[in-house]
């Protein structure tokens, strides 16, 4: 986003990777109840006549998620299980929030500003200069 006339020209972006599906092998399939339902949104007759959306309920924690992004119930079932696994991972990670927050604050303080690795210019974000690093 280009902001003409704005005094701050620097943009900092943080990127993190989503966990791999194999990392959720500890999720017990017997603890999950699946329910097929009709999807909402665009799709015409296909959406109105098929139960392709899936709701997944994890009984031990009470977490519930839905998936309706795919056209098939089987694919949505896999996606709902993945979403549930990610939610469980986040639930487990909440106890470590203070540690993460302290680490973020340390990284934020130690961030070396004014020595860019790449500089992008204009609304098309064209690479102008590549620094060392």
Backbone bond lengths (Angstrom), bond angles and torsions (degrees), N, CA, C in turn:
res aa  C-N    CA-C-N  psi(-1)  N-CA   C-N-CA  omega(-1)  CA-C   N-CA-C  phi
1 X - - - 1.446 - - 1.519 108.32 -
2 X 1.288 116.56 122.24 1.458 121.89 179.80 1.524 108.63 -93.99
3 X 1.322 116.26 128.68 1.459 120.43 -179.19 1.523 108.66 -119.33
4 X 1.334 117.76 91.24 1.464 119.62 -178.91 1.523 111.21 -63.33
5 X 1.307 115.95 137.04 1.452 121.14 178.08 1.517 114.51 82.49
6 X 1.311 118.17 -5.22 1.463 120.53 179.53 1.514 108.79 -82.39
7 X 1.337 116.97 138.10 1.461 119.38 -174.25 1.525 113.24 -71.82
8 X 1.335 118.31 -27.59 1.457 119.69 -179.81 1.523 109.38 -89.72
9 X 1.320 115.38 122.13 1.453 121.12 -179.88 1.527 111.64 -109.48
10 X 1.327 117.30 -4.84 1.459 121.01 -175.88 1.518 110.72 -91.94
11 X 1.311 115.73 139.77 1.460 122.13 176.19 1.513 107.59 -128.70
12 X 1.318 116.77 132.96 1.449 122.04 178.66 1.523 107.95 -119.73
13 X 1.314 116.67 134.18 1.457 121.52 -175.45 1.518 108.93 -124.85
14 X 1.333 116.23 133.17 1.457 121.43 174.05 1.518 109.25 -106.28
15 X 1.320 117.07 136.27 1.458 121.88 -177.83 1.521 108.48 -129.04
16 X 1.335 116.34 135.54 1.458 120.06 174.94 1.521 108.93 -133.58
17 X 1.301 116.27 151.44 1.454 121.87 -177.79 1.519 110.54 -89.56
18 X 1.324 116.07 143.19 1.460 120.79 173.71 1.523 108.06 -76.37
19 X 1.323 117.67 144.00 1.461 119.78 -178.96 1.531 111.58 -66.94
20 X 1.315 115.58 150.85 1.458 121.62 178.81 1.529 109.83 -73.09
21 X 1.336 117.99 147.06 1.467 120.38 179.55 1.527 113.63 -59.88
22 X 1.334 118.67 -28.80 1.458 120.86 179.67 1.530 111.58 -65.60
23 X 1.331 116.57 -20.57 1.462 120.08 -178.88 1.523 111.74 -70.45
24 X 1.326 117.37 -10.97 1.458 120.69 -176.31 1.524 111.92 -106.46
25 X 1.314 116.72 30.69 1.461 120.69 -178.98 1.524 111.62 -67.39
26 X 1.337 117.75 -20.87 1.460 120.56 -178.57 1.529 112.75 -77.46
27 X 1.328 118.46 -5.66 1.461 122.07 178.36 1.528 108.56 -74.72
28 X 1.329 116.23 117.42 1.459 121.78 -175.85 1.527 110.03 -81.49
29 X 1.315 116.23 122.25 1.465 122.10 -178.44 1.529 111.66 -63.54
30 X 1.332 117.52 -29.21 1.468 121.15 -179.15 1.531 112.10 -69.76
31 X 1.331 117.67 -18.75 1.464 121.60 179.96 1.524 112.88 -86.47
32 X 1.329 117.43 -1.65 1.461 120.84 -174.96 1.523 109.97 -111.97
33 X 1.334 116.17 130.28 1.461 122.14 172.18 1.522 108.00 -102.77
34 X 1.328 116.55 129.21 1.458 121.50 178.20 1.521 109.01 -107.47
35 X 1.318 115.53 141.96 1.457 121.00 176.96 1.527 108.00 -134.41
36 X 1.331 116.26 125.03 1.461 120.64 177.70 1.524 108.55 -83.34
37 X 1.329 115.57 144.02 1.462 120.40 179.60 1.517 108.68 -152.42
38 X 1.303 115.88 169.65 1.460 120.03 179.20 1.521 109.73 -81.07
39 X 1.308 114.71 138.48 1.459 120.51 179.04 1.521 109.53 -76.78
40 X 1.323 115.79 161.26 1.457 120.30 176.65 1.521 108.81 -113.49
41 X 1.312 116.00 167.44 1.453 120.34 177.20 1.513 112.62 97.47
42 X 1.341 116.47 -167.52 1.460 120.40 -176.38 1.524 111.42 -69.23
43 X 1.301 115.93 154.77 1.453 120.83 178.96 1.507 112.14 150.75
44 X 1.323 116.56 -8.99 1.457 120.95 174.40 1.508 113.33 64.04
45 X 1.323 115.23 -138.55 1.456 121.86 -173.84 1.529 111.85 -62.69
46 X 1.326 117.34 -35.38 1.467 119.96 -179.17 1.531 110.78 -59.70
47 X 1.322 116.92 -45.59 1.464 121.05 -178.90 1.524 110.50 -68.12
48 X 1.316 116.83 -36.64 1.459 120.58 -175.74 1.525 113.61 -74.96
49 X 1.323 118.42 -21.19 1.464 120.50 -173.35 1.526 114.78 -111.09
50 X 1.321 118.78 -12.97 1.465 119.82 -175.93 1.519 111.13 -117.39
51 X 1.316 115.44 147.37 1.465 121.70 176.03 1.528 108.32 -95.48
52 X 1.321 116.49 74.08 1.458 119.74 -175.40 1.526 112.94 -94.99
53 X 1.316 118.57 -19.01 1.465 120.59 178.27 1.528 109.38 -77.87
54 X 1.329 116.34 153.39 1.463 121.59 -177.39 1.522 109.49 -132.67
55 X 1.327 115.70 135.53 1.469 122.17 172.62 1.525 106.76 -110.04
56 X 1.322 116.40 128.40 1.464 121.74 179.43 1.523 108.78 -113.48
57 X 1.340 115.96 131.18 1.463 122.35 -179.42 1.521 108.41 -121.90
58 X 1.334 116.62 120.39 1.461 121.90 177.81 1.523 107.21 -91.26
59 X 1.328 116.58 107.20 1.471 121.49 -173.36 1.526 114.29 -60.45
60 X 1.341 120.67 -44.98 1.469 118.94 -177.10 1.532 114.29 -61.22
61 X 1.325 118.06 -34.53 1.465 120.21 -177.11 1.519 113.29 -105.69
62 X 1.334 117.73 -18.67 1.453 120.76 -177.77 1.517 113.87 82.54
63 X 1.326 117.88 6.47 1.463 120.84 179.02 1.525 110.34 -71.38
64 X 1.334 115.63 141.07 1.462 121.54 179.57 1.521 108.54 -132.11
65 X 1.327 116.36 137.67 1.455 121.31 175.86 1.523 109.02 -142.28
66 X 1.318 115.93 157.94 1.459 120.82 177.59 1.519 109.48 -126.42
67 X 1.323 115.11 155.18 1.461 121.65 175.96 1.519 108.08 -138.72
68 X 1.321 116.05 125.92 1.459 120.67 177.58 1.521 111.20 -141.10
69 X 1.331 115.92 18.51 1.457 120.56 -175.82 1.524 112.92 -74.14
70 X 1.330 117.23 -31.21 1.460 121.37 -176.91 1.524 110.74 -96.17
71 X 1.333 116.11 164.34 1.467 120.40 -179.41 1.521 112.73 -82.41
72 X 1.331 117.28 -22.61 1.465 118.97 -177.06 1.524 110.87 -104.98
73 X 1.321 114.95 148.05 1.455 121.15 178.83 1.527 110.65 -65.43
74 X 1.328 116.42 -37.16 1.463 120.79 -179.06 1.534 110.95 -62.21
75 X 1.334 116.67 -45.50 1.467 120.43 179.45 1.527 110.69 -66.51
76 X 1.328 117.59 -38.66 1.461 120.79 178.53 1.524 111.38 -67.74
77 X 1.325 116.80 -31.77 1.465 120.44 177.19 1.532 110.23 -64.60
78 X 1.338 116.43 -44.07 1.466 120.55 176.99 1.526 110.73 -62.59
79 X 1.328 115.72 -42.39 1.455 120.57 -179.40 1.529 111.47 -65.79
80 X 1.322 117.20 -39.58 1.465 120.89 177.96 1.527 110.45 -64.59
81 X 1.326 116.84 -39.24 1.469 120.34 178.01 1.527 110.44 -64.91
82 X 1.327 117.14 -40.42 1.460 121.02 177.92 1.529 110.57 -64.50
83 X 1.335 117.08 -44.05 1.467 120.39 177.83 1.525 110.93 -61.36
84 X 1.319 116.25 -40.53 1.462 120.78 179.27 1.527 110.54 -64.70
85 X 1.317 116.58 -41.01 1.464 120.48 178.75 1.525 110.93 -64.22
86 X 1.319 117.03 -39.31 1.464 120.65 177.95 1.527 110.22 -65.90
87 X 1.335 116.69 -41.21 1.468 120.25 177.90 1.528 111.01 -62.78
88 X 1.333 117.26 -40.64 1.465 120.81 177.96 1.522 111.15 -64.92
89 X 1.325 116.09 -39.81 1.463 120.06 178.05 1.528 110.44 -63.58
90 X 1.329 116.84 -39.88 1.460 120.35 177.57 1.524 110.94 -66.74
91 X 1.324 116.58 -37.81 1.458 120.80 178.33 1.527 110.76 -63.34
92 X 1.325 115.79 -41.40 1.471 119.88 177.61 1.525 111.33 -67.52
93 X 1.320 115.87 -32.80 1.461 120.14 -177.01 1.511 114.41 -79.30
94 X 1.334 118.26 -10.96 1.458 119.93 -178.61 1.521 112.09 -63.66
95 X 1.319 116.84 -28.15 1.462 119.41 178.71 1.526 111.27 -70.02
96 X 1.321 116.64 -18.48 1.461 120.79 -179.08 1.526 112.02 -100.40
97 X 1.335 117.53 10.73 1.461 120.77 -176.60 1.525 113.06 -60.22
98 X 1.310 117.13 -40.51 1.463 119.71 -178.85 1.525 110.90 -63.40
99 X 1.321 116.55 -40.50 1.458 120.44 178.10 1.525 110.26 -64.36
100 X 1.325 116.02 -43.25 1.463 120.05 178.96 1.522 111.16 -64.66
101 X 1.326 116.30 -41.08 1.464 120.06 -179.84 1.528 110.55 -63.80
102 X 1.319 116.94 -42.38 1.460 120.51 178.26 1.529 110.62 -64.21
103 X 1.332 116.73 -40.11 1.462 120.52 178.24 1.524 110.59 -65.06
104 X 1.340 117.07 -40.91 1.462 120.59 178.56 1.527 110.37 -62.64
105 X 1.340 116.63 -44.25 1.460 119.80 -179.68 1.525 110.85 -62.59
106 X 1.323 117.09 -39.28 1.461 120.37 177.68 1.527 110.09 -64.23
107 X 1.334 116.82 -46.34 1.464 120.19 179.22 1.519 111.16 -63.40
108 X 1.317 116.84 -37.53 1.459 120.93 -179.69 1.528 110.73 -66.15
109 X 1.326 116.13 -41.17 1.471 119.64 178.70 1.523 111.04 -67.98
110 X 1.331 116.87 -36.12 1.460 120.98 -175.43 1.525 113.43 -86.08
111 X 1.333 117.63 -2.33 1.458 121.11 -178.83 1.520 109.84 -63.17
112 X 1.317 115.82 128.09 1.455 120.65 -178.38 1.523 109.07 -88.03
113 X 1.314 115.71 103.85 1.458 120.53 -179.34 1.526 109.51 -91.68
114 X 1.300 116.51 154.99 1.452 120.72 177.81 1.515 113.43 86.86
115 X 1.321 117.88 1.58 1.454 121.75 178.06 1.527 107.65 -128.25
116 X 1.341 117.23 70.98 1.461 120.02 -172.24 1.524 112.60 -70.50
117 X 1.316 115.15 147.29 1.453 121.21 174.96 1.522 109.09 -81.19
118 X 1.341 115.85 -42.65 1.460 121.59 177.32 1.519 108.26 -136.55
119 X 1.316 116.76 146.55 1.460 121.96 177.33 1.518 107.75 -123.74
120 X 1.336 115.94 124.30 1.456 121.86 178.67 1.520 108.52 -110.31
121 X 1.343 116.45 142.26 1.454 121.37 -173.94 1.523 110.06 -126.26
122 X 1.332 115.86 143.02 1.454 121.69 171.16 1.510 114.06 82.10
123 X 1.316 113.90 179.08 1.458 120.09 -178.05 1.518 112.29 -73.56
124 X 1.322 117.36 -18.51 1.466 120.76 178.69 1.528 111.23 -94.52
125 X 1.331 117.38 1.34 1.465 124.05 178.12 1.527 111.53 51.04
126 X 1.319 115.98 57.18 1.456 121.37 178.51 1.523 109.26 -82.96
127 X 1.324 115.78 138.24 1.456 121.65 -179.21 1.522 109.12 -69.29
128 X 1.344 116.38 119.78 1.457 120.85 -178.63 1.519 111.30 -98.21
129 X 1.318 116.38 -48.22 1.457 119.37 -175.28 1.518 108.85 -142.48
130 X 1.285 114.99 141.92 1.459 119.75 176.46 1.519 107.17 -115.16
131 X 1.322 116.19 118.32 1.458 120.88 -178.88 1.511 111.57 -87.26
132 X 1.294 115.97 -175.83 1.462 120.28 177.71 1.512 108.86 -82.22
133 X 1.300 117.96 149.23 1.448 120.56 177.40 1.434 109.77 133.87
